[in-house]
Amino acid sequence: MCNEFIVNSYDSLATGFICKYIECGNNNLRRQDIQGFFHDDGKIYVIKTVFTGKGSFYGKKIGRKVISRWRNIEIDDEFDCWLTKNIDGRYL
């Protein structure tokens, strides 16, 4: 990921996933047909120090690294813990 940051001359780079959540009643599309948007998962950030010194996490050129769904489980409750323990390692 650091190579990607350097090669593309990003000011910052974050990991995340494509989120397809939309509030109920705001569209008539099937979830599978929603394009989605990049959701920053908070796992990894690479940031040029010039921006952190100014109290910012982002510059003008932001890189986004999509992490596969199999490797990007947010653990917020007991079900998430159960899910993580029961994922077949062949998919990781």
N, CA, C and O atoms as a MOPAC input file, in Angstrom:
PM7 MOZYME 1SCF
protein

 N      0.81200 1    -1.17800 1     0.00000 1
 C      0.00000 1     0.00000 1     0.00000 1
 C      0.86700 1     1.25800 1     0.00000 1
 O      0.49200 1     2.26200 1    -0.60600 1
 N      2.00100 1     1.22000 1     0.65800 1
 C      2.89900 1     2.37800 1     0.65200 1
 C      3.41400 1     2.66000 1    -0.75100 1
 O      3.55700 1     3.82000 1    -1.13800 1
 N      3.69200 1     1.60800 1    -1.51700 1
 C      4.13200 1     1.81100 1    -2.90500 1
 C      3.05500 1     2.52200 1    -3.71300 1
 O      3.35600 1     3.43000 1    -4.48700 1
 N      1.81100 1     2.11800 1    -3.53800 1
 C      0.69000 1     2.74500 1    -4.23700 1
 C      0.60000 1     4.22700 1    -3.86800 1
 O      0.33400 1     5.06600 1    -4.72900 1
 N      0.82000 1     4.54800 1    -2.60100 1
 C      0.80300 1     5.91700 1    -2.10300 1
 C      1.87900 1     6.75300 1    -2.79200 1
 O      1.61700 1     7.87400 1    -3.22600 1
 N      3.08300 1     6.20900 1    -2.89100 1
 C      4.22100 1     6.92700 1    -3.47600 1
 C      4.08500 1     7.04000 1    -4.99000 1
 O      4.25100 1     8.12400 1    -5.54900 1
 N      3.78400 1     5.92500 1    -5.65600 1
 C      3.69300 1     5.90800 1    -7.12200 1
 C      2.62300 1     6.87800 1    -7.62600 1
 O      2.81600 1     7.53400 1    -8.64900 1
 N      1.50500 1     6.97100 1    -6.91900 1
 C      0.40200 1     7.83800 1    -7.35000 1
 C      0.47700 1     9.25300 1    -6.78000 1
 O     -0.40600 1    10.07300 1    -7.03300 1
 N      1.52400 1     9.53900 1    -6.01600 1
 C      1.72600 1    10.86900 1    -5.41500 1
 C      0.50100 1    11.34800 1    -4.63100 1
 O      0.11500 1    12.51300 1    -4.72400 1
 N     -0.10100 1    10.44900 1    -3.86400 1
 C     -1.24900 1    10.82200 1    -3.04700 1
 C     -0.80900 1    11.70300 1    -1.88100 1
 O      0.31800 1    11.59200 1    -1.39700 1
 N     -1.70900 1    12.58000 1    -1.43500 1
 C     -1.49700 1    13.32800 1    -0.20200 1
 C     -1.89100 1    12.46300 1     0.98900 1
 O     -1.29400 1    12.54700 1     2.06200 1
 N     -2.90300 1    11.63200 1     0.77900 1
 C     -3.35100 1    10.70900 1     1.81600 1
 C     -3.99600 1     9.50500 1     1.14700 1
 O     -4.45300 1     9.58100 1     0.00600 1
 N     -4.02800 1     8.40000 1     1.86900 1
 C     -4.61900 1     7.17400 1     1.35700 1
 C     -5.30000 1     6.48100 1     2.53300 1
 O     -4.74700 1     6.43300 1     3.63100 1
 N     -6.50000 1     5.94400 1     2.30700 1
 C     -7.24100 1     5.25800 1     3.36400 1
 C     -7.80400 1     3.95400 1     2.82800 1
 O     -8.08000 1     3.83000 1     1.63400 1
 N     -7.97200 1     2.98300 1     3.71400 1
 C     -8.62800 1     1.73500 1     3.34300 1
 C    -10.12100 1     1.85500 1     3.61000 1
 O    -10.56000 1     2.66500 1     4.42600 1
 N    -10.88500 1     1.04000 1     2.91400 1
 C    -12.33100 1     1.04400 1     3.11200 1
 C    -13.01800 1     0.03700 1     2.22000 1
 O    -12.38200 1    -0.85900 1     1.66500 1
 N    -14.31500 1     0.19100 1     2.08800 1
 C    -15.11300 1    -0.71900 1     1.28200 1
 C    -16.21500 1     0.07400 1     0.58700 1
 O    -16.47700 1     1.22700 1     0.92900 1
 N    -16.85600 1    -0.56100 1    -0.39400 1
 C    -17.95100 1     0.07300 1    -1.10700 1
 C    -19.23600 1    -0.18300 1    -0.32000 1
 O    -19.66200 1    -1.32600 1    -0.15600 1
 N    -19.83900 1     0.89000 1     0.15900 1
 C    -21.04900 1     0.83000 1     0.97200 1
 C    -22.26400 1     1.08300 1     0.08800 1
 O    -22.26400 1     2.00400 1    -0.72900 1
 N    -23.29500 1     0.26500 1     0.25200 1
 C    -24.50600 1     0.42400 1    -0.55500 1
 C    -25.71900 1     0.74200 1     0.29800 1
 O    -26.85000 1     0.50400 1    -0.12600 1
 N    -25.50600 1     1.27400 1     1.48600 1
 C    -26.62600 1     1.61900 1     2.35700 1
 C    -27.22300 1     2.95500 1     1.96300 1
 O    -26.50000 1     3.93100 1     1.76400 1
 N    -28.53500 1     2.99900 1     1.85000 1
 C    -29.28700 1     4.21800 1     1.58900 1
 C    -30.50800 1     4.18100 1     2.50000 1
 O    -31.13000 1     3.13300 1     2.67500 1
 N    -30.84000 1     5.31100 1     3.06800 1
 C    -31.96800 1     5.38000 1     3.97800 1
 C    -33.25600 1     4.91200 1     3.30100 1
 O    -33.52600 1     5.25100 1     2.14800 1
 N    -34.03300 1     4.14200 1     4.02500 1
 C    -35.29700 1     3.60800 1     3.51900 1
 C    -36.19700 1     4.73700 1     3.02400 1
 O    -36.35900 1     5.75700 1     3.69400 1
 N    -36.77500 1     4.54100 1     1.85000 1
 C    -37.68800 1     5.52400 1     1.29000 1
 C    -37.03600 1     6.55000 1     0.38200 1
 O    -37.72300 1     7.41000 1    -0.16800 1
 N    -35.71500 1     6.47400 1     0.21400 1
 C    -35.01800 1     7.46200 1    -0.60800 1
 C    -34.74900 1     7.00400 1    -2.04100 1
 O    -34.20600 1     7.77100 1    -2.83600 1
 N    -35.11600 1     5.77700 1    -2.38100 1
 C    -34.93400 1     5.32000 1    -3.75300 1
 C    -35.79700 1     4.09900 1    -4.00300 1
 O    -36.33700 1     3.50500 1    -3.07000 1
 N    -35.92300 1     3.73100 1    -5.26100 1
 C    -36.69500 1     2.54900 1    -5.63900 1
 C    -35.81400 1     1.47800 1    -6.26300 1
 O    -36.31500 1     0.56900 1    -6.92600 1
 N    -34.50500 1     1.57700 1    -6.05400 1
 C    -33.57400 1     0.61300 1    -6.63900 1
 C    -33.37500 1    -0.58600 1    -5.72900 1
 O    -33.49200 1    -0.48800 1    -4.50700 1
 N    -33.07000 1    -1.72700 1    -6.35300 1
 C    -32.62500 1    -2.88200 1    -5.56800 1
 C    -31.22200 1    -2.58600 1    -5.05900 1
 O    -30.45100 1    -1.90400 1    -5.73400 1
 N    -30.87900 1    -3.09200 1    -3.87100 1
 C    -29.55000 1    -2.85700 1    -3.29400 1
 C    -28.45600 1    -3.28600 1    -4.26000 1
 O    -27.41200 1    -2.63800 1    -4.33700 1
 N    -28.67800 1    -4.36200 1    -4.99500 1
 C    -27.68300 1    -4.86900 1    -5.94200 1
 C    -27.43500 1    -3.89300 1    -7.09000 1
 O    -26.38300 1    -3.94400 1    -7.72700 1
 N    -28.38900 1    -3.00800 1    -7.35800 1
 C    -28.26300 1    -2.04900 1    -8.45600 1
 C    -27.71500 1    -0.69000 1    -8.01300 1
 O    -27.48600 1     0.18800 1    -8.84400 1
 N    -27.50800 1    -0.52000 1    -6.72200 1
 C    -26.98100 1     0.74300 1    -6.20500 1
 C    -25.47600 1     0.78100 1    -6.42300 1
 O    -24.77600 1    -0.17200 1    -6.08200 1
 N    -24.98000 1     1.86100 1    -6.98100 1
 C    -23.55100 1     1.97300 1    -7.26800 1
 C    -22.71800 1     1.96900 1    -5.98700 1
 O    -21.64700 1     1.36400 1    -5.94700 1
 N    -23.19400 1     2.62700 1    -4.96300 1
 C    -22.47900 1     2.66900 1    -3.69800 1
 C    -21.43200 1     3.77700 1    -3.66000 1
 O    -21.23200 1     4.50400 1    -4.63300 1
 N    -20.77200 1     3.88300 1    -2.51400 1
 C    -19.73600 1     4.88600 1    -2.33100 1
 C    -18.63800 1     4.31200 1    -1.44400 1
 O    -18.86700 1     3.35400 1    -0.70600 1
 N    -17.46300 1     4.89100 1    -1.51600 1
 C    -16.33200 1     4.44200 1    -0.70900 1
 C    -16.54200 1     4.87500 1     0.73100 1
 O    -16.70500 1     6.06200 1     1.01500 1
 N    -16.53700 1     3.91000 1     1.63600 1
 C    -16.67200 1     4.18700 1     3.06500 1
 C    -15.32600 1     3.93000 1     3.73000 1
 O    -14.81800 1     2.80900 1     3.70200 1
 N    -14.75500 1     4.96100 1     4.32200 1
 C    -13.48000 1     4.87100 1     5.03900 1
 C    -13.69800 1     4.00700 1     6.28500 1
 O    -14.49400 1     4.35700 1     7.15600 1
 N    -12.98500 1     2.87300 1     6.36600 1
 C    -13.20200 1     1.96100 1     7.48700 1
 C    -12.35300 1     2.28200 1     8.72200 1
 O    -12.54800 1     1.68100 1     9.77800 1
 N    -11.42300 1     3.21500 1     8.59700 1
 C    -10.62500 1     3.61300 1     9.75700 1
 C     -9.50700 1     2.65300 1    10.12600 1
 O     -8.87700 1     2.82400 1    11.17000 1
 N     -9.24500 1     1.65400 1     9.30400 1
 C     -8.21700 1     0.65800 1     9.63500 1
 C     -6.80200 1     1.15700 1     9.33200 1
 O     -5.91300 1     1.05700 1    10.17800 1
 N     -6.59300 1     1.69300 1     8.13000 1
 C     -5.24300 1     2.13600 1     7.74700 1
 C     -5.32600 1     3.51200 1     7.08400 1
 O     -6.15500 1     3.74200 1     6.20300 1
 N     -4.46100 1     4.41200 1     7.51800 1
 C     -4.30800 1     5.72300 1     6.89800 1
 C     -2.82600 1     5.93000 1     6.60300 1
 O     -1.97000 1     5.61500 1     7.43000 1
 N     -2.53100 1     6.45900 1     5.42700 1
 C     -1.18500 1     6.90300 1     5.09000 1
 C     -1.34500 1     8.37700 1     4.73800 1
 O     -2.09900 1     8.72300 1     3.82800 1
 N     -0.63300 1     9.24800 1     5.46200 1
 C     -0.84100 1    10.68400 1     5.32300 1
 C      0.52100 1    11.39300 1     5.29200 1
 O      1.40500 1    11.07300 1     6.08700 1
 N      0.68600 1    12.34100 1     4.38800 1
 C      1.90400 1    13.15000 1     4.37600 1
 C      1.93900 1    13.98200 1     5.64800 1
 O      0.92300 1    14.53600 1     6.06700 1
 N      3.10900 1    14.06400 1     6.25400 1
 C      3.24100 1    14.76600 1     7.53500 1
 C      2.89700 1    16.25000 1     7.44000 1
 O      2.51700 1    16.85500 1     8.44200 1
 N      3.02100 1    16.83900 1     6.27000 1
 C      2.68500 1    18.25600 1     6.12300 1
 C      1.21700 1    18.50500 1     6.48600 1
 O      0.88000 1    19.58500 1     6.96900 1
 N      0.35100 1    17.53000 1     6.26100 1
 C     -1.06900 1    17.69000 1     6.57000 1
 C     -1.36200 1    17.41000 1     8.04300 1
 O     -2.19000 1    18.08600 1     8.65300 1
 N     -0.69600 1    16.43300 1     8.60200 1
 C     -0.94000 1    16.14400 1    10.02300 1
 C     -0.47100 1    17.30500 1    10.89100 1
 O     -1.06800 1    17.57800 1    11.93200 1
 N      0.57600 1    17.98100 1    10.48200 1
 C      1.06200 1    19.14700 1    11.22100 1
 C      0.06800 1    20.30100 1    11.21300 1
 O      0.10600 1    21.18100 1    12.07400 1
 N     -0.83000 1    20.27900 1    10.21300 1
 C     -1.86100 1    21.31600 1    10.11600 1
 C     -3.18600 1    20.84800 1    10.71700 1
 O     -4.19500 1    21.54700 1    10.62600 1
 N     -3.17800 1    19.66200 1    11.33100 1
 C     -4.39500 1    19.14000 1    11.93800 1
 C     -5.38100 1    18.54100 1    10.95000 1
 O     -6.57200 1    18.44300 1    11.24500 1
 N     -4.89600 1    18.13900 1     9.77800 1
 C     -5.76600 1    17.56900 1     8.75400 1
 C     -5.34000 1    16.14000 1     8.43300 1
 O     -4.16400 1    15.79200 1     8.54600 1
 N     -6.29500 1    15.32800 1     8.03500 1
 C     -6.00100 1    13.95000 1     7.62700 1
 C     -5.95600 1    13.80000 1     6.11300 1
 O     -5.55500 1    12.75100 1     5.61000 1
 N     -6.36300 1    14.83800 1     5.37600 1
 C     -6.46800 1    14.71100 1     3.92800 1
 C     -5.84400 1    15.90900 1     3.22800 1
 O     -5.83700 1    17.02600 1     3.74600 1
 N     -5.32300 1    15.64600 1     2.04200 1
 C     -4.88000 1    16.71700 1     1.16200 1
 C     -5.83700 1    16.76300 1    -0.01300 1
 O     -6.98000 1    16.31600 1     0.08900 1
 N     -5.36700 1    17.30500 1    -1.13300 1
 C     -6.23000 1    17.39200 1    -2.31300 1
 C     -6.28800 1    16.07900 1    -3.08000 1
 O     -7.31600 1    15.75400 1    -3.67400 1
 N     -5.18600 1    15.31300 1    -3.07400 1
 C     -5.15100 1    14.06300 1    -3.84400 1
 C     -5.28800 1    12.88300 1    -2.88100 1
 O     -4.33000 1    12.49200 1    -2.21400 1
 N     -6.49300 1    12.32800 1    -2.82500 1
 C     -6.80900 1    11.26700 1    -1.86300 1
 C     -6.89400 1     9.92500 1    -2.57800 1
 O     -7.60500 1     9.78600 1    -3.57400 1
 N     -6.16300 1     8.93700 1    -2.06100 1
 C     -6.23000 1     7.57900 1    -2.58500 1
 C     -7.17300 1     6.74800 1    -1.74700 1
 O     -7.27800 1     6.92600 1    -0.53400 1
 N     -7.85300 1     5.84500 1    -2.40800 1
 C     -8.79100 1     4.95300 1    -1.72500 1
 C     -8.43700 1     3.51800 1    -2.06400 1
 O     -8.39100 1     3.14300 1    -3.23600 1
 N     -8.18800 1     2.72000 1    -1.04100 1
 C     -7.82400 1     1.31700 1    -1.22800 1
 C     -8.98100 1     0.45300 1    -0.74000 1
 O     -9.23100 1     0.35300 1     0.46100 1
 N     -9.68300 1    -0.16900 1    -1.68300 1
 C    -10.81700 1    -1.01400 1    -1.33500 1
 C    -10.30100 1    -2.35900 1    -0.82400 1
 O     -9.52100 1    -3.04000 1    -1.48900 1
 N    -10.75200 1    -2.71500 1     0.36200 1
 C    -10.39600 1    -3.99000 1     0.99000 1
 C    -11.54500 1    -4.96500 1     0.75500 1
 O    -12.71000 1    -4.58600 1     0.87600 1
 N    -11.22800 1    -6.22200 1     0.41800 1
 C    -12.27300 1    -7.19600 1     0.13200 1
 C    -13.20600 1    -7.36800 1     1.32700 1
 O    -12.79900 1    -7.20000 1     2.47700 1
 N    -14.43600 1    -7.70000 1     1.04400 1
 C    -15.44600 1    -7.87600 1     2.09200 1
 C    -15.02500 1    -8.94700 1     3.09600 1
 O    -15.33200 1    -8.83600 1     4.28300 1
 N    -14.33100 1    -9.97200 1     2.63600 1
 C    -13.89000 1   -11.05600 1     3.51500 1
 C    -12.89000 1   -10.57800 1     4.55500 1
 O    -12.79500 1   -11.14800 1     5.64200 1
 N    -12.15800 1    -9.54800 1     4.22800 1
 C    -11.12800 1    -9.04300 1     5.14700 1
 C    -11.53600 1    -7.76200 1     5.86000 1
 O    -10.73400 1    -7.15500 1     6.56900 1
 N    -12.76700 1    -7.36000 1     5.67200 1
 C    -13.18000 1    -6.08700 1     6.22900 1
 C    -14.46100 1    -6.24100 1     7.04200 1
 O    -15.53200 1    -5.80900 1     6.61500 1
 N    -14.34800 1    -6.84500 1     8.18600 1
 C    -15.49300 1    -7.02100 1     9.07800 1
 C    -15.35000 1    -6.05000 1    10.24400 1
 O    -14.34400 1    -6.05500 1    10.95400 1
 N    -16.35800 1    -5.23000 1    10.42500 1
 C    -16.37600 1    -4.30300 1    11.55200 1
 C    -16.93700 1    -5.06700 1    12.75200 1
 O    -18.03400 1    -5.61900 1    12.67700 1
 N    -16.20300 1    -5.10000 1    13.83700 1
 C    -16.65300 1    -5.82100 1    15.02300 1
 C    -17.26700 1    -4.82000 1    15.98600 1
 O    -16.57200 1    -4.08800 1    16.68900 1
 N    -18.61600 1    -4.81300 1    15.99300 1
 C    -19.35800 1    -3.87900 1    16.83200 1
 C    -20.25100 1    -4.58000 1    17.86200 1
 O    -20.70700 1    -3.95600 1    18.82000 1
 N    -20.49700 1    -5.87300 1    17.66200 1
 C    -21.38700 1    -6.56900 1    18.59400 1
 C    -21.05600 1    -8.06600 1    18.61700 1
 O    -20.12900 1    -8.51200 1    17.94100 1
 N    -21.81400 1    -8.82900 1    19.39100 1
 C    -21.54600 1   -10.26700 1    19.54900 1
 C    -21.68900 1   -11.03100 1    18.23700 1
 O    -20.92700 1   -11.96600 1    17.99000 1
 N    -22.64700 1   -10.65500 1    17.38900 1
 C    -22.80800 1   -11.33000 1    16.10500 1
 C    -21.56600 1   -11.16100 1    15.24300 1
 O    -21.11900 1   -12.11200 1    14.60200 1
 N    -21.00400 1    -9.95100 1    15.22300 1
 C    -19.79000 1    -9.70600 1    14.44500 1
 C    -18.64100 1   -10.58800 1    14.93200 1
 O    -17.86000 1   -11.08900 1    14.12400 1
 N    -18.53400 1   -10.78000 1    16.25200 1
 C    -17.50300 1   -11.67000 1    16.81200 1
 C    -17.74300 1   -13.10200 1    16.35200 1
 O    -16.80800 1   -13.79300 1    15.94800 1
 N    -18.97800 1   -13.54200 1    16.41300 1
 C    -19.32000 1   -14.90000 1    15.97200 1
 C    -18.98000 1   -15.07300 1    14.49400 1
 O    -18.37400 1   -16.07100 1    14.10300 1
 N    -19.37000 1   -14.10200 1    13.67800 1
 C    -19.11100 1   -14.16000 1    12.24100 1
 C    -17.61900 1   -14.27700 1    11.95800 1
 O    -17.20000 1   -15.09200 1    11.13600 1
 N    -16.82300 1   -13.46800 1    12.63600 1
 C    -15.37300 1   -13.47800 1    12.44600 1
 C    -14.77800 1   -14.83300 1    12.78700 1
 O    -13.90400 1   -15.32200 1    12.07000 1
 N    -15.23200 1   -15.44100 1    13.85800 1
 C    -14.71800 1   -16.75400 1    14.27300 1
 C    -15.10400 1   -17.85100 1    13.30600 1
 O    -14.40500 1   -18.86000 1    13.21600 1
 N    -16.19400 1   -17.68400 1    12.58200 1
 C    -16.72600 1   -18.75600 1    11.74700 1
 C    -16.47400 1   -18.59800 1    10.25400 1
 O    -16.95900 1   -19.40700 1     9.46200 1
 N    -15.73500 1   -17.58500 1     9.85900 1
 C    -15.39300 1   -17.43300 1     8.44400 1
 C    -14.36300 1   -18.48800 1     8.06800 1
 O    -13.38300 1   -18.70600 1     8.78100 1
 N    -14.60000 1   -19.12400 1     6.95600 1
 C    -13.68100 1   -20.14000 1     6.45500 1
 C    -12.40100 1   -19.44800 1     5.98400 1
 O    -12.46000 1   -18.56300 1     5.13000 1
 N    -11.24900 1   -19.83600 1     6.52800 1
 C     -9.95600 1   -19.21600 1     6.23300 1
 C     -9.54900 1   -19.29300 1     4.76900 1
 O     -8.66000 1   -18.55600 1     4.34100 1
 N    -10.18200 1   -20.17400 1     3.98700 1
 C     -9.82800 1   -20.27300 1     2.56800 1
 C    -10.17700 1   -19.00400 1     1.80200 1
 O     -9.63000 1   -18.75900 1     0.72600 1
 N    -11.07100 1   -18.20500 1     2.33900 1
 C    -11.50500 1   -16.99600 1     1.62900 1
 C    -10.68000 1   -15.77500 1     1.98700 1
 O    -10.81700 1   -14.73100 1     1.34800 1
 N     -9.82300 1   -15.88500 1     3.00000 1
 C     -9.07200 1   -14.71800 1     3.45600 1
 C     -7.85500 1   -14.44700 1     2.63700 1
 O     -7.12700 1   -13.49300 1     2.90900 1

